[in-house]
Amino acid sequence: MLIHPLSVFTGEFPSEPYHITLKDNSVPLIHPPRCVPQALQPKLKSTLNNLEKEGIVSKVNKQTDWVLSLVIVEKPNGNLRLCLDPRDLNKVIKREHYRIPCTDYIISRLEGKKIFSVVDLKDGFWHVPLDEVSSEICTFNTPFGRVSEVKYVGQIISKSGIKPDPDHIKAIVAMPKSKTEVRIFLGMVNFLSKYIPNVSKVTAPLREIIHENVEFNWGKEQELSFVNIKELLAKAPILKVFSASDEIVIQCDSSKDELGSCLIQKGQPVSFVSRSLTNSKKNYAQIEKELLVIVFSFEKYHNFVYGRKDAIQSDHKLLMAIVKKPMHKISSRMQRMILKLLHYDFEINYVPRNQMFLADILSRAFPVNETVRDDPEMLNIVHTVSKHLPMSEKRLAQFKKETELDPELKIVVKYIKEGWPKSYKSVDISVKTYYKIKNNLYNQEGLLFSNEKLIVPYSLRKDMLKLIHEAHLGIEKWKKRAREIMYWPGMNSDIETVVSECVICEKFKKANSKEPLKLHTVPYRPFEKIGVDIMDFSNINYLVVMDYYSKWIEIVELANKCADEVITKLKTVFSRFGVPNTVISDNIPFNSYIYKNFSNEWDFNYAFISSHYSPSNEMVERAVGIAKSIMRKAKEDKRDYLVGLMEYRNTLISGLDLSPAQMMFNRRLKTKLPISNKLLNAELFKNIREKLIERQNIQKLHYDRTAHLLPELKQGENVRILNFKNKTWESAKIVSKHKLHHRSYFFKNQSGKILRRNRKHIRKSNTSFHIETDPNDISSFDSDSEVVLNPQNIQYCNESD
């Protein structure tokens, strides 16, 4: 198939060589060679050789007017895509205008066509040949070429390594006679400084006389420095020539003002670099400086390290953990630095400071005019932090002033600038709390930060607490809000104190958590202990009675809620089942002299539950729920609710396998359902109380999983009592603890009334208020009363009620 149309598959476009026409008076440009990372150079050389074999490119052995730069792009498969940088050339090329056909025009020409195909030219631009003149215009440079020894910009490069050019050193004869000449001399020294790690110490006397506000004065110190520099350059060590096959070690370190780094192979230095820090970078936290020097090293050594596995030696052990942390757990500034390092494959190894010879010297010996510039993106992070603080310009100025005046923060700023003491014991006692976070601290524009959080001076902390607490959010939300933007030692404790003393927060607090379940004593027989309550259903009042032993329920209709009516119905119930030992009830209408006389006359004890605390009489509350459910369903079905009540009494209780009827009468009740006579016979059931106790303990076990004890309250203690109408907490004072019910307390409210509540509905108060209490108040109420007993508590019913 390929033989017949062989001319189609030559790989060349069927056209004459293309000619690039330049504009008149165009000026040729020769681009300097661009550095290619060492790891990519073997691939580049192989790719160029292949292109040369295919006739796409050819070597140029003569001078050309135009030399363009090569642009290398790595493909996903690891191969290289080679391009030219023709921006300067494009500016002088005469543009040829050709209108590309629109889609509609192309589609209109497809009428009647039946077979369609899409052609994609492989390396499409290489199919068009250039004529000789145009090829020379597209000349590009590569990094390849070799000689035995060359002099290159003041250095000698040979098989032994790299060293300064002696002729270049000998040329330094005349001493500088002005600041300008000193600066030029220092610039030359700076170029060769990589051969002398501690050159900044020797050049210090020269640097002192070039400052703007210092008069030029060439003295003995300057002359000695000049001579020493010449000698040091003459004796400079030979640096190792970089080898692509040898492992790379980068030793880097930072001091409070400088960065230093050394690239090492086989224990021999390949290159030294060091830089001073700008004023803004000097305020970085030390951990940030340690990460910054790694970024600085990779940027300087990019052509050596890119595409390789590199080892970083640092004396900052914490860095090893920092670079492995999730991005959201480190500061924004460090996030930005780590993003810059994503291009590189490296591992940080900890090396003790006493073994960091080269980098440690460099970080304390930097060239005068070599300064790390501020990264605009880094500065933007810091400015963003300050701009997004919830404060006005006036408040910001106040923060700067108070930070400057704060005695503790003064010491912190000093430590940040001059370095923290090596041991915790040596730190000033007033700022020891900052020592743990010293690596996160930095000073920016007169403000102190811990990462991006503003450190608040002592004099402004109360104001900040008030501002954040204006919404009266919950304590945890408030802590989160504060931790987002600010910091000071003990901030959480201060927040807790403010919240606990806030009157508004106390008033609108949530309910207390439940306490462990307190069990009633299980009765020994039916109707020994009962609970009573009044319920309303369809505008009719009913008296509900439940036996604590058998769970038997009685529902009796009431004409009204008066004590006389209730007592009359209770007498009817007692006449059927006998008089109980104990009757547990709510306070109203059972808390009256009439009811007290009734209990004395019929010889039973009574106990009142705490107001609005149903768990105290949970058995009756459950009975009320069952009664309402039976009556609601009977009403919907238009049946007598007493039938449903009878079926309940005959239904087995879970965990006991006995019905209320069996536990009450030792027999089942005959209902509408057919049943044998044998099942209706009386039986003697044993171990009922033991089963009741076991069932009760299981209930307590489940209930107590989410409960805990509340602290006891003392007489005269300020408290807050839950108002059940508006669900707020009102101020009160404890009068006494209940003698029988140890989770109930009597208190006096702002109106002077003495009431009783369960501990769940009482909160301790940290706010101050005054309520007078009289010890005589304690003796004026009955131990089982809701309020102080007096004739006004008695409910009387008229004959018409």
C-alpha positions in Angstrom: 0.0 0.0 0.0 2.9 2.4 0.8 5.0 1.6 -2.3 2.7 3.2 -4.9 2.2 6.6 -3.1 5.7 6.6 -1.6 6.3 10.3 -2.4 3.5 11.2 0.1 5.4 9.7 3.0 8.8 11.4 2.7 8.2 13.6 5.8 8.7 16.8 3.8 6.0 19.3 2.8 5.8 19.5 -1.0 6.9 23.1 -1.4 9.9 25.3 -2.1 12.1 26.2 0.9 10.5 29.1 2.8 12.2 32.5 2.9 11.9 34.8 6.0 11.8 38.4 4.9 13.0 41.0 7.4 12.1 44.6 7.6 14.5 47.2 6.3 17.1 48.5 8.7 16.5 45.6 11.1 19.2 45.2 13.7 20.4 41.6 14.3 20.6 40.3 17.9 22.7 37.6 19.5 21.2 36.1 22.7 23.6 35.0 25.4 23.4 31.3 26.1 20.9 30.2 28.7 21.8 27.8 31.5 20.4 24.3 31.1 20.0 22.1 34.3 22.7 19.5 34.5 20.1 16.7 34.8 18.6 17.7 31.4 21.8 18.1 29.4 22.2 14.4 28.4 18.6 14.4 27.1 19.2 17.7 25.3 22.3 16.4 23.6 20.6 13.2 22.5 17.6 15.1 21.1 19.9 17.5 19.2 21.8 14.6 17.7 18.6 12.9 16.6 17.4 16.2 14.9 20.8 16.5 13.2 20.5 12.9 11.9 17.0 13.6 10.5 18.3 16.8 8.8 16.1 19.1 10.7 19.0 21.1 12.3 22.7 21.3 11.5 25.8 22.7 13.3 27.0 26.2 12.4 30.7 26.6 12.2 30.8 30.3 11.2 29.7 33.6 12.6 26.0 34.5 12.1 24.2 37.8 12.6 21.3 36.3 14.5 21.6 33.8 17.4 18.4 32.9 19.3 17.9 31.2 22.6 16.8 27.6 23.0 13.7 26.9 25.1 13.4 23.4 26.6 10.0 21.9 27.7 9.7 18.5 29.4 6.9 16.4 28.0 4.8 14.2 30.3 6.6 11.1 29.0 10.0 12.6 30.0 11.2 13.5 26.4 12.1 17.1 25.5 10.3 19.5 23.2 12.8 22.0 21.7 11.6 25.5 20.8 13.2 28.8 19.9 12.6 32.1 21.6 12.0 34.3 18.5 10.4 37.3 20.2 13.1 39.7 19.1 13.1 38.2 15.6 9.4 38.4 15.3 9.5 42.1 15.8 11.4 42.6 12.5 9.8 40.0 10.3 7.6 41.3 7.5 4.1 39.9 8.2 2.5 37.9 5.4 -1.3 38.1 5.5 -3.3 35.0 4.8 -6.9 34.5 5.7 -7.7 31.2 7.2 -10.9 29.7 5.8 -13.9 29.9 8.1 -15.8 26.8 9.2 -18.9 27.5 7.1 -16.7 27.8 3.9 -15.0 24.5 4.5 -18.3 22.7 5.3 -19.9 24.0 2.2 -17.2 22.3 0.1 -18.0 18.9 1.7 -21.3 18.5 -0.2 -21.6 15.1 -1.8 -18.5 13.7 0.0 -18.9 10.3 1.7 -15.6 9.4 3.2 -13.9 11.7 5.7 -10.5 11.7 7.4 -8.5 13.8 9.8 -4.8 14.2 9.2 -2.4 15.3 12.1 1.1 16.1 10.9 3.8 14.8 13.2 6.1 17.6 14.2 4.2 19.8 11.8 6.5 22.8 11.8 9.5 20.7 10.9 8.0 19.7 7.6 8.6 23.2 6.1 12.3 23.6 5.0 14.0 27.0 5.2 16.3 28.4 2.6 20.0 29.1 3.6 19.5 32.7 4.5 16.4 32.0 6.7 18.3 29.1 8.4 21.1 31.4 9.4 18.5 33.8 10.9 17.1 30.9 13.0 20.5 30.0 14.4 20.3 29.1 18.1 22.9 28.4 20.8 23.5 25.2 22.9 25.6 24.6 26.0 27.9 22.0 24.3 31.5 22.5 23.4 34.9 21.5 25.0 38.5 22.8 25.5 41.3 21.8 27.9 41.6 25.1 29.8 40.1 28.5 29.3 40.0 31.9 30.9 36.5 32.9 31.5 35.4 36.3 33.1 38.2 36.4 35.7 38.3 32.7 36.4 40.4 29.7 35.1 38.5 26.6 34.3 40.6 23.4 33.9 40.4 19.7 34.7 41.6 20.4 38.2 38.7 22.7 39.0 38.0 26.4 39.1 40.1 29.2 40.5 40.6 33.0 40.2 42.6 34.3 37.3 46.1 35.4 38.7 46.3 38.1 36.0 43.0 39.5 37.3 44.4 39.6 40.8 47.6 41.2 39.7 45.7 44.0 38.0 44.6 45.2 41.4 47.4 47.7 42.0 46.0 51.1 42.7 44.2 51.7 46.0 40.7 53.2 45.7 40.5 56.9 46.1 36.8 57.5 46.4 33.6 55.8 47.6 32.8 55.0 44.0 36.2 53.2 43.5 35.7 51.3 46.7 32.3 50.2 45.6 33.8 49.0 42.2 36.5 47.2 44.1 34.0 45.5 46.4 31.9 44.5 43.4 34.9 42.7 41.9 35.7 41.1 45.3 32.0 40.0 45.5 32.3 38.3 42.1 35.2 36.2 43.4 33.8 35.8 47.0 32.7 32.2 46.3 36.4 31.3 46.7 36.6 32.9 50.2 33.8 31.9 52.6 34.5 34.6 55.2 35.3 37.5 52.9 32.8 39.9 54.6 34.9 40.0 57.7 37.9 41.1 55.8 36.0 43.7 53.8 34.2 45.2 56.8 36.6 48.2 57.2 36.0 49.0 53.5 32.3 48.7 53.8 32.3 51.1 56.8 33.5 54.1 54.6 31.0 53.7 51.7 27.8 54.6 53.6 26.0 57.7 52.5 26.3 59.5 55.9 30.0 58.6 56.5 32.9 60.8 55.2 35.4 59.0 53.0 38.5 58.4 55.0 41.1 55.9 53.9 43.1 54.9 57.0 45.3 52.1 58.2 42.4 49.7 58.7 41.3 50.1 55.1 44.8 49.7 53.8 45.3 46.5 55.7 42.0 45.2 54.5 42.9 46.0 50.9 46.2 44.1 51.2 44.6 41.1 52.9 42.0 40.8 50.2 44.7 40.7 47.5 46.5 38.0 49.4 43.4 35.9 50.1 42.4 36.0 46.4 45.9 34.9 45.4 45.7 31.9 47.8 42.1 31.1 47.1 41.2 27.4 47.2 40.2 25.5 44.0 36.6 24.7 43.8 35.5 21.3 42.5 34.1 21.2 39.0 30.5 20.0 39.2 30.0 16.4 38.2 26.5 15.2 37.0 27.3 11.7 38.3 28.2 12.6 41.9 25.7 13.1 44.6 24.7 16.6 45.7 24.7 17.9 49.2 23.6 21.4 50.0 24.6 22.7 53.4 22.6 25.8 54.4 22.1 27.9 57.5 20.7 31.2 58.5 21.5 33.7 61.2 19.5 36.6 62.4 20.7 38.8 59.5 22.2 36.5 56.8 21.8 33.4 54.8 24.6 31.0 53.7 24.8 28.0 51.5 27.4 25.7 50.0 27.0 23.0 47.3 29.2 20.0 48.1 30.2 16.9 46.1 32.4 14.2 47.6 33.2 16.5 50.5 34.6 19.3 48.4 32.9 22.6 47.8 31.5 23.3 44.3 30.1 26.8 45.1 29.6 29.2 48.0 26.7 31.6 48.2 25.6 34.0 51.0 23.2 36.9 51.2 22.2 39.5 53.8 18.5 39.8 54.6 16.3 42.8 54.1 14.8 44.6 57.1 11.5 42.9 56.6 13.1 39.4 56.3 15.1 40.0 59.4 11.8 40.0 61.3 10.9 36.5 60.1 10.6 33.8 62.7 13.8 31.7 62.8 12.0 28.6 61.4 10.9 30.8 58.4 14.5 31.9 57.9 15.7 28.3 57.9 13.1 27.4 55.2 14.0 30.6 53.3 17.6 29.7 53.1 16.6 26.4 51.4 14.5 28.3 48.9 17.5 30.7 48.3 19.8 27.7 47.8 17.7 26.0 45.3 17.1 29.2 43.3 20.9 29.8 43.2 21.8 26.2 42.4 18.8 25.5 40.1 21.0 24.5 37.1 22.8 22.0 39.3 20.0 20.5 41.3 16.9 20.5 39.1 15.8 17.0 38.1 17.9 15.3 40.7 17.5 13.8 44.2 19.2 16.3 46.5 20.2 16.1 50.2 19.8 19.2 52.4 21.8 19.6 55.6 20.3 21.8 58.2 20.9 22.3 61.9 17.2 23.0 62.5 15.6 19.7 63.3 12.1 21.1 63.3 12.3 21.7 59.5 12.2 17.9 58.9 8.7 17.9 60.4 7.5 21.2 59.0 7.9 20.2 55.3 5.9 17.0 55.9 3.0 18.8 57.6 -0.3 19.4 55.7 -0.3 22.8 54.1 -3.2 24.1 56.1 -1.3 23.5 59.3 1.6 25.9 58.6 1.7 29.7 58.2 0.8 31.3 54.9 4.4 32.5 54.4 5.8 29.0 54.8 3.1 27.7 52.5 4.4 30.0 49.8 8.0 28.9 50.3 7.1 25.2 50.2 5.2 25.8 47.0 8.4 27.2 45.5 10.2 24.0 46.5 7.7 21.6 44.8 9.8 21.7 41.6 12.6 19.9 43.4 13.2 16.5 44.8 15.0 16.7 48.1 15.4 15.3 51.6 16.3 17.3 54.7 18.9 15.8 57.0 19.6 17.1 60.5 23.3 18.0 61.2 24.4 19.5 64.5 25.5 23.1 64.4 29.1 22.2 65.4 29.4 20.2 62.2 27.9 22.9 59.9 31.2 24.6 59.2 30.8 26.0 55.7 27.2 27.2 55.9 27.4 28.5 59.4 30.4 30.7 58.4 28.6 31.9 55.3 25.5 32.9 57.1 27.6 35.2 59.3 29.8 36.5 56.5 27.8 38.0 53.6 28.9 40.3 50.8 27.8 43.9 51.4 25.9 44.4 48.2 24.4 41.0 48.0 21.0 41.3 49.6 18.0 39.0 49.3 15.2 41.1 47.8 11.8 41.1 49.3 9.5 38.7 47.6 6.3 40.8 46.6 4.1 37.8 47.2 5.7 37.3 50.7 5.1 40.9 51.6 1.6 40.7 50.3 0.9 37.9 52.8 2.1 40.0 55.7 0.2 43.0 54.6 -2.9 40.9 54.1 -2.7 39.7 57.6 -2.6 43.2 59.0 -5.2 44.6 56.6 -7.7 41.9 57.5 -7.5 42.5 61.2 -10.9 43.7 62.6 -9.7 47.2 63.4 -9.5 50.7 62.1 -6.4 52.6 61.1 -6.7 54.4 64.5 -6.8 51.0 66.3 -3.8 49.8 64.2 -1.8 52.8 65.2 -2.8 52.1 68.8 -1.6 48.5 68.5 1.8 49.6 67.2 2.2 52.2 70.0 1.2 49.7 72.8 3.3 47.0 71.3 6.3 49.3 71.5 5.5 50.3 75.1 4.7 46.8 76.4 7.6 45.6 78.6 7.2 41.9 77.7 6.9 42.4 74.0 9.9 44.7 74.0 12.0 41.7 75.2 10.3 39.4 72.6 11.2 41.9 69.8 14.8 42.0 71.1 15.0 38.2 71.1 13.6 38.0 67.5 16.2 40.5 66.2 19.2 39.3 68.2 18.4 35.6 68.6 16.7 33.6 71.4 18.9 32.2 74.2 19.9 28.6 73.6 18.3 27.3 76.8 14.9 27.8 78.3 16.5 28.7 81.7 18.3 31.7 80.1 15.1 33.2 78.8 13.7 36.2 80.7 11.1 35.0 83.2 8.5 37.4 81.9 8.5 35.9 78.3 9.2 32.2 79.0 5.7 31.5 77.7 6.8 32.7 74.3 9.8 30.4 74.1 7.7 27.4 73.0 6.5 29.3 69.9 9.7 31.3 69.2 10.0 29.7 65.8 6.6 31.2 64.8 7.3 34.7 66.0 8.2 37.7 63.7 8.0 41.4 63.8 6.4 43.3 60.9 5.6 47.0 60.6 5.7 47.5 64.3 3.4 44.6 65.1 4.2 41.2 66.5 2.8 38.0 64.9 2.8 34.3 65.8 2.4 32.9 62.3 -0.4 35.1 60.9 -2.0 35.8 64.3 -1.6 39.2 65.9 0.0 39.3 69.3 -2.0 41.6 71.5 -0.2 43.9 74.1 -1.3 43.5 77.7 -3.0 46.9 77.8 -5.3 46.1 74.9 -6.4 42.6 75.9 -9.5 43.6 77.8 -10.6 45.7 74.8 -10.1 42.8 72.4 -12.1 40.5 74.7 -15.0 42.9 74.8 -15.0 43.4 71.0 -15.0 39.7 70.2 -17.6 39.0 72.9 -20.1 41.5 71.6 -22.1 38.7 69.9 -22.1 36.6 73.1 -21.3 33.4 71.2 -20.6 30.2 73.0 -17.3 29.8 74.7 -15.9 27.4 72.1 -17.0 29.5 69.2 -15.5 32.5 70.9 -12.1 30.7 71.4 -12.0 29.7 67.8 -12.8 33.2 66.6 -10.1 34.7 68.8 -7.5 32.0 67.8 -8.0 32.8 64.2 -6.7 36.3 64.4 -4.9 36.9 67.7 -2.7 35.4 70.4 -1.4 36.1 73.8 -0.3 33.7 76.6 -3.3 32.5 78.6 -5.8 33.8 76.1 -8.1 30.8 76.5 -8.1 31.2 80.3 -9.0 34.9 79.9 -11.8 34.1 77.6 -13.3 31.5 80.0 -13.1 34.1 82.8 -14.9 36.8 80.8 -17.6 34.4 79.7 -18.2 33.0 83.2 -18.6 36.6 84.6 -20.9 37.8 81.7 -24.4 38.5 83.0 -26.0 38.2 79.6 -24.2 34.8 78.8 -25.3 33.5 82.2 -28.9 34.6 81.5 -29.1 32.8 78.2 -27.1 29.7 78.8 -28.2 26.2 77.8 -29.7 23.8 80.3 -27.4 21.8 82.5 -26.5 18.3 81.5 -28.4 15.5 83.2 -27.1 13.8 86.3 -26.8 10.1 86.9 -30.1 8.4 87.4 -31.2 8.2 91.1 -33.3 5.1 91.5 -36.4 4.8 93.6 -36.4 2.0 96.1 -38.2 -1.0 94.5 -41.4 -1.9 96.5 -41.9 -5.4 98.0 -45.6 -5.6 97.1 -48.3 -4.1 95.0 -49.6 -0.6 95.9 -46.9 -0.1 98.5 -45.7 3.0 96.6 -47.7 4.9 94.0 -47.3 8.0 91.9 -50.2 10.4 91.1 -50.5 13.2 88.6 -53.2 15.2 86.8 -53.5 15.3 83.0 -55.7 17.1 80.6 -57.3 15.4 77.6 -59.9 17.0 75.4 -60.5 19.7 78.0 -61.3 17.2 80.7 -59.0 16.6 83.7 -58.1 13.1 84.7 -56.3 11.7 87.8 -53.6 9.2 86.8 -52.4 6.7 89.3 -49.5 4.3 88.7 -48.3 1.5 91.0 -44.5 1.4 91.2 -44.5 -2.3 91.7 -46.9 -3.7 89.2 -47.1 -0.8 86.7 -50.9 -0.9 87.1 -52.5 2.3 85.8 -55.8 3.9 87.0 -57.4 6.7 85.1 -60.1 8.6 87.0 -62.1 11.6 85.6 -62.0 14.8 87.7 -64.7 17.5 87.9 -61.9 20.0 88.7 -58.4 20.3 90.0 -59.3 21.3 93.6 -57.8 19.4 96.4 -61.2 18.2 97.7 -62.0 16.6 94.3 -58.6 15.0 94.0 -58.8 13.6 97.6 -62.3 12.2 96.9 -61.1 10.2 93.9 -58.0 9.0 95.7 -60.2 7.6 98.5 -62.1 5.6 95.8 -58.8 4.2 94.5 -57.5 3.4 98.0 -60.8 1.6 98.8 -60.1 -0.8 95.9 -56.4 -1.5 96.3 -55.6 -0.5 99.9 -53.8 2.5 101.4 -50.2 2.8 100.1 -47.2 3.5 102.3 -46.0 6.4 100.0 -47.6 8.7 97.5 -45.3 10.7 95.2 -46.8 13.7 93.4 -46.3 17.1 91.9 -46.8 20.0 94.2 -50.2 21.4 93.0 -52.9 20.7 94.2 -51.3 18.2 96.5 -49.3 20.8 98.5 -52.0 22.0 100.8 -53.2 21.7 104.4 -56.3 19.7 103.2 -54.0 17.1 101.5 -51.7 17.0 104.6 -54.7 16.3 106.8 -55.8 13.6 104.4 -52.4 11.9 104.6 -52.5 12.0 108.4 -56.0 10.7 108.5 -55.4 7.8 106.1 -51.9 7.1 107.5 -49.6 7.4 104.4 -46.5 9.4 103.7 -46.4 11.9 100.8 -43.4 13.2 98.8 -43.3 16.0 96.3 -41.0 16.1 93.3 -39.0 19.2 92.3 -41.1 21.6 90.2 -40.7 21.1 86.5 -38.4 18.1 86.9 -40.3 15.1 85.5 -37.5 12.5 86.0 -38.2 12.7 89.7 -41.5 11.1 89.1 -40.7 9.4 85.7 -43.0 6.5 86.5 -46.1 8.6 86.6 -44.9 10.7 83.6 -44.7 7.5 81.6 -48.2 6.5 82.9 -49.6 9.8 81.7 -48.0 9.2 78.3 -49.5 5.7 78.0 -52.9 7.0 79.2 -53.0 9.8 76.6 -51.9 7.4 73.8 -54.7 5.0 74.7 -57.3 7.7 74.9 -56.1 9.4 71.7 -56.3 6.2 69.6 -59.7 5.3 71.1 -61.1 8.7 70.2 -59.8 8.3 66.7 -61.3 4.8 66.4 -64.5 5.9 68.2 -64.2 3.3 70.9 -64.2 3.2 74.7 -60.7 4.0 76.0 -61.4 1.7 79.0 -61.1 -1.3 76.6 -57.6 -0.2 75.7 -56.7 0.4 79.3 -57.8 -3.2 80.1 -55.6 -4.6 77.3 -52.7 -2.6 78.6 -53.2 -4.1 82.1 -53.1 -7.6 80.5 -50.0 -7.0 78.3 -46.6 -8.4 79.3 -44.0 -6.0 80.6 -40.7 -6.2 78.7 -37.9 -7.8 80.8 -40.4 -9.3 83.2 -42.7 -11.5 81.0 -45.6 -10.6 83.4 -48.5 -8.3 83.0 -49.6 -5.6 85.4 -52.6 -7.7 86.2 -50.5 -10.7 87.0 -48.3 -8.7 89.3 -51.2 -7.0 91.0 -53.6 -10.0 91.3 -51.5 -13.1 90.5 -53.8 -13.8 87.5 -54.8 -12.6 84.1 -57.9 -10.5 83.4 -60.7 -11.9 81.2 -61.1 -9.6 78.2 -63.0 -9.7 74.9 -60.4 -12.1 73.6 -61.1 -15.8 73.9 -58.9 -17.5 76.6 -58.9 -20.9 78.4 -60.0 -21.2 82.0 -56.6 -22.5 83.0 -54.9 -19.3 81.9 -57.3 -17.4 84.1 -56.5 -19.3 87.2 -54.4 -17.6 89.9 -50.7 -18.4 90.0 -47.9 -17.6 92.5 -45.1 -15.7 90.9 -41.7 -15.6 92.6 -38.6 -13.3 92.3 -40.6 -10.4 90.9 -38.8 -7.8 93.0 -35.4 -9.2 91.9 -36.5 -8.9 88.3 -37.6 -5.3 88.9 -34.3 -4.4 90.4 -32.4 -6.0 87.5 -34.6 -4.1 85.0 -34.1 -0.9 86.9 -30.3 -1.3 86.9 -30.2 -1.9 83.2 -32.1 1.3 82.6 -29.7 3.2 84.9 -26.7 1.8 83.0 -28.0 3.2 79.7 -29.1 6.5 81.2 -25.8 7.2 82.9 -23.7 6.9 79.8 -24.3 10.5 79.0 -24.7 11.9 82.5 -22.4 13.3 85.1 -22.7 14.7 88.6 -23.1 18.4 89.1 -21.2 20.1 92.0 -23.1 20.7 95.2 -24.3 24.2 96.1 -23.7 25.9 99.4 -26.0 28.0 101.6 -25.8 31.7 100.6 -24.2 31.0 97.2 -25.2 33.1 94.2 -26.9 31.0 91.5 -29.0 31.3 88.4 -32.5 29.6 88.3 -34.1 28.5 85.0 -37.2 30.4 84.2 -39.5 27.9 82.4 -41.6 30.6 80.7 -38.9 32.5 78.8 -36.1 29.9 79.1 -33.6 32.3 80.7 -31.6 32.1 83.9 -32.5 34.5 86.7 -30.5 35.4 89.7 -31.2 33.8 93.1 -29.5 32.8 96.3 -29.4 29.3 97.9 -31.3 29.1 101.2 -30.9 25.5 102.0 -30.4 22.0 100.6 -33.5 19.7 100.9 -33.2 17.3 103.8 -34.6 14.3 102.1 -34.0 14.9 98.4 -30.4 15.7 98.1 -30.6 17.0 94.5 -33.2 19.6 95.4 -32.5 23.1 96.8 -34.5 25.9 98.3 -33.6 29.3 97.0 -34.7 32.9 97.3 -35.3 34.9 94.1 -35.2 38.6 93.4 -38.9 38.9 94.4 -38.2 37.5 97.9 -40.0 34.2 97.3 -38.5 30.9 98.5 -38.9 28.1 96.0 -37.6 24.6 95.4 -35.9 23.4 92.3 -33.9 20.3 91.2 -30.1 20.8 90.8 -30.4 20.4 87.0 -32.3 23.8 86.9 -29.7 25.6 89.0 -26.4 27.1 87.7 -23.6 28.5 89.7 -23.2 32.2 89.1 -19.9 34.1 88.8 -21.6 37.5 88.6 -22.2 39.7 91.6 -25.7 40.6 92.8 -27.3 41.1 96.3 -30.3 39.2 97.7 -30.8 39.3 101.5 -31.4 36.0 103.2 -32.5 35.4 106.8 -31.6 32.2 108.7 -35.1 32.2 110.0 -36.3 31.6 106.4 -34.9 28.1 106.7 -37.2 27.1 109.6 -40.3 28.6 108.0 -41.0 25.9 105.4 -41.8 22.2 105.5 -39.2 19.9 104.1 -41.5 18.5 101.5 -43.0 21.9 100.5 -42.6 23.7 97.2 -43.0 27.0 98.9 -43.2 28.2 102.5 -46.4 26.9 104.0 -49.0 29.5 104.8 -52.8 29.8 104.6 -52.5 31.3 101.1 -51.2 28.0 99.8 -54.4 26.2 100.6 -56.8 25.7 97.7 -60.5 25.9 98.6 -63.3 24.8 96.3 -66.7 26.4 96.3 -69.8 24.2 95.9 -70.1 25.5 92.4 -66.6 24.2 91.4 
